[in-house]
Amino acid sequence: MKIIVIGGGAAGLMAAYAASTGSNEVILLEKNEKLGKKIYITGKGRCNLANSCDTQTFLKNVVSNPRFLYGAVSRLDPDATVALFNDLGLETKIERGNRVFPISDHASDVTKTLEKAIKKAGVSIMLNSEVSAIKTSDDRFGSVVLSNGKEIEADACIIATGGLSYPSTGSTGDGYGFALKMGHTVIPCVPSLVGLKTKESFVSEMEGLSLKNVRLDAYLSGKKKYSEQGEMLFTHNGVSGPLILTASALFARDLAGGAELKLIIDLKPSLTSEMLEERLLREFASASNKDIKNVLRSLIPSSMIEPFLRLCSLNGEKKVNSVTAPERKKIVSVLKGFELNVSGAGGFNEAVVTKGGIKVNEIDPKTMESKLVKNIFFAGEIIDVDAFTGGFNLQIAWSTGYAAGTALSAEF
Ligand SMILES: Cc1cc2nc3c(=O)[nH]c(=O)nc-3n(C[C@H](O)[C@H](O)[C@H](O)COP(=O)(O)OP(=O)(O)OC[C@H]3O[C@@H](n4cnc5c(N)ncnc54)[C@H](O)[C@@H]3O)c2cc1C
């Protein structure tokens, strides 16, 4: 059987590997000059390739359509994925939050491992080969046409062209166009796992400031929808970091639809308002002639002091012995509820993943085959599935790629 895989990213590499058994002839088409351009930048260059967790935990970390992934992840679960990489020669280690990384800390080793394996299995790798169209007849795959006009016929085609995020890596959404032409539905795509922009421009004064152990409460159209303790940071136009990325995954679609999102940050989650007020009274008593801005230094990071004082309507030079009780209460309330209003999410060029894609009920969840066009398969981020950070998105790529590849290898 002759199989074409479009896209040499995580899903395409795994699909090509899994399909390249027996007498199958596999051709991998990648438009870039090299394979795995996106893998190279994952996990800040270290590639968090999986999360060492059970299937249920994995599915809990999938935001869109987890049930669709059950079949694929049961076939290649996180532990089996890591074992497969280990068998192929990649040594791995597990870090905080069960995140799996190559022991070398080099994302490029993940790509090299798969590249070596598919070469050994006899896969023909065609780089600088951009697919511009897919031809079908009688709802059956026929051939692919490259942008240089060359046409390649095959028995089956796995589309693993990725989503729209970080388009500089080659993920420019080409596969959606192919799928639409074949009659598939593409659920509208929005950026996910992305920083959020705020209406408050003062965030720029705190650019680069990272807050650890804060509580974030997110209110969507006035209703509390998310509450979590962790880490976040300020950017030139908003907020980012783990808590915010998770919130973006949950509310990306609402934000794209213009919904109101308010973030309330509790800067001192381990202290009640009463405890905080007592602490303030103690600090004020021991430094009654000091300026309020200097006393605040023991409570909040220095780049936060100016914006914080403005939110409290306080002059930083005010001596603490003249701070009134209502002013003290205001300080406590801002410490327990630092408010930011989201004006929108960052764009695809800074989003870790794309939310949206090929509608899942048009794909067979066991084999990833299109239910509309015979011998067309989908794998990876192109499908309408996305997950939180922690190695889960690459797991989606590995599992769906493996499911599509093995479905084809099983046929012969
Ligand atoms: C900065 C960043 C960090 C990330 N870190 C992590 C992490 O640590 N852990 C994790 O789990 N996930 C991470 N992700 C997400 C993860 O990288 C993706 O979900 C995953 O790579 C998707 O794999 P894919 O194969 O489906 O798509 P892609 O990786 O996008 O691959 C698609 C490939 O198809 C090629 N292609 C597209 N169109 C055509 C065409 N017409 N013809 C030929 N080839 C084509 C592209 O050039 C590309 O190589 C990160 C993402 C980003 C952007």
The ligand as an SDF file (V2000), in Angstrom:
LIG
                    3D

 53 58  0  0  0  0  0  0  0  0999 V2000
    6.0670   27.7380   21.4020 C   0  0  0  0  0  0  0  0  0  0  0  0
    5.3630   26.4060   21.5400 C   0  0  0  0  0  0  0  0  0  0  0  0
    5.7120   25.5490   22.5580 C   0  0  0  0  0  0  0  0  0  0  0  0
    5.0490   24.3390   22.7010 C   0  0  0  0  0  0  0  0  0  0  0  0
    5.4490   23.4930   23.7010 N   0  0  0  0  0  0  0  0  0  0  0  0
    4.8160   22.2980   23.8480 C   0  0  0  0  0  0  0  0  0  0  0  0
    5.2680   21.3640   24.8240 C   0  0  0  0  0  0  0  0  0  0  0  0
    6.3040   21.5490   25.4740 O   0  0  0  0  0  0  0  0  0  0  0  0
    4.5370   20.2240   24.9940 N   0  0  0  0  0  0  0  0  0  0  0  0
    3.4170   19.9400   24.2460 C   0  0  0  0  0  0  0  0  0  0  0  0
    2.7920   18.9170   24.4420 O   0  0  0  0  0  0  0  0  0  0  0  0
    3.0090   20.7850   23.2680 N   0  0  0  0  0  0  0  0  0  0  0  0
    3.6940   21.9320   23.0440 C   0  0  0  0  0  0  0  0  0  0  0  0
    3.2980   22.7820   22.0340 N   0  0  0  0  0  0  0  0  0  0  0  0
    2.1820   22.3620   21.1490 C   0  0  0  0  0  0  0  0  0  0  0  0
    2.6710   21.3130   20.1530 C   0  0  0  0  0  0  0  0  0  0  0  0
    3.9140   21.7360   19.6320 O   0  0  0  0  0  0  0  0  0  0  0  0
    1.6790   21.1170   18.9980 C   0  0  0  0  0  0  0  0  0  0  0  0
    0.4120   20.8350   19.5130 O   0  0  0  0  0  0  0  0  0  0  0  0
    2.1270   19.9800   18.0940 C   0  0  0  0  0  0  0  0  0  0  0  0
    3.4310   20.2260   17.6110 O   0  0  0  0  0  0  0  0  0  0  0  0
    1.1780   19.7910   16.9110 C   0  0  0  0  0  0  0  0  0  0  0  0
    1.7280   18.8350   16.0560 O   0  0  0  0  0  0  0  0  0  0  0  0
    1.1700   18.6260   14.5850 P   0  0  0  0  0  0  0  0  0  0  0  0
    2.0760   17.6180   13.9640 O   0  0  0  0  0  0  0  0  0  0  0  0
   -0.2640   18.3450   14.6210 O   0  0  0  0  0  0  0  0  0  0  0  0
    1.3410   20.0200   13.8520 O   0  0  0  0  0  0  0  0  0  0  0  0
    2.6460   20.8830   13.5110 P   0  0  0  0  0  0  0  0  0  0  0  0
    3.6940   20.6760   14.5230 O   0  0  0  0  0  0  0  0  0  0  0  0
    2.1300   22.2390   13.2930 O   0  0  0  0  0  0  0  0  0  0  0  0
    3.1920   20.2680   12.1540 O   0  0  0  0  0  0  0  0  0  0  0  0
    2.5800   20.4630   10.9280 C   0  0  0  0  0  0  0  0  0  0  0  0
    3.5980   20.3120    9.8350 C   0  0  0  0  0  0  0  0  0  0  0  0
    2.9420   20.3110    8.5750 O   0  0  0  0  0  0  0  0  0  0  0  0
    3.6820   21.0730    7.6610 C   0  0  0  0  0  0  0  0  0  0  0  0
    2.7630   21.5480    6.6110 N   0  0  0  0  0  0  0  0  0  0  0  0
    1.7270   22.4220    6.7660 C   0  0  0  0  0  0  0  0  0  0  0  0
    1.1110   22.6030    5.5890 N   0  0  0  0  0  0  0  0  0  0  0  0
    1.7630   21.8410    4.6830 C   0  0  0  0  0  0  0  0  0  0  0  0
    1.5850   21.6420    3.2920 C   0  0  0  0  0  0  0  0  0  0  0  0
    0.6410   22.2620    2.5830 N   0  0  0  0  0  0  0  0  0  0  0  0
    2.4450   20.7870    2.6440 N   0  0  0  0  0  0  0  0  0  0  0  0
    3.4480   20.1580    3.3360 C   0  0  0  0  0  0  0  0  0  0  0  0
    3.6560   20.3240    4.6410 N   0  0  0  0  0  0  0  0  0  0  0  0
    2.8210   21.1580    5.3300 C   0  0  0  0  0  0  0  0  0  0  0  0
    4.2490   22.1980    8.4990 C   0  0  0  0  0  0  0  0  0  0  0  0
    5.3620   22.8060    7.8890 O   0  0  0  0  0  0  0  0  0  0  0  0
    4.5830   21.4640    9.7990 C   0  0  0  0  0  0  0  0  0  0  0  0
    5.8940   20.9700    9.7910 O   0  0  0  0  0  0  0  0  0  0  0  0
    3.9850   23.9690   21.8290 C   0  0  0  0  0  0  0  0  0  0  0  0
    3.6570   24.8450   20.7810 C   0  0  0  0  0  0  0  0  0  0  0  0
    4.3310   26.0380   20.6160 C   0  0  0  0  0  0  0  0  0  0  0  0
    3.9730   26.9250   19.4770 C   0  0  0  0  0  0  0  0  0  0  0  0
  1  2  1  0
  2  3  1  0
  2 52  2  0
  3  4  2  0
  4  5  1  0
  4 50  1  0
  5  6  2  0
  6  7  1  0
  6 13  1  0
  7  8  2  0
  7  9  1  0
  9 10  1  0
 10 11  2  0
 10 12  1  0
 12 13  2  0
 13 14  1  0
 14 15  1  0
 14 50  1  0
 15 16  1  0
 16 17  1  0
 16 18  1  0
 18 19  1  0
 18 20  1  0
 20 21  1  0
 20 22  1  0
 22 23  1  0
 23 24  1  0
 24 25  2  0
 24 26  1  0
 24 27  1  0
 27 28  1  0
 28 29  2  0
 28 30  1  0
 28 31  1  0
 31 32  1  0
 32 33  1  0
 33 34  1  0
 33 48  1  0
 34 35  1  0
 35 36  1  0
 35 46  1  0
 36 37  1  0
 36 45  1  0
 37 38  2  0
 38 39  1  0
 39 40  1  0
 39 45  2  0
 40 41  1  0
 40 42  2  0
 42 43  1  0
 43 44  2  0
 44 45  1  0
 46 47  1  0
 46 48  1  0
 48 49  1  0
 50 51  2  0
 51 52  1  0
 52 53  1  0
M  END
$$$$
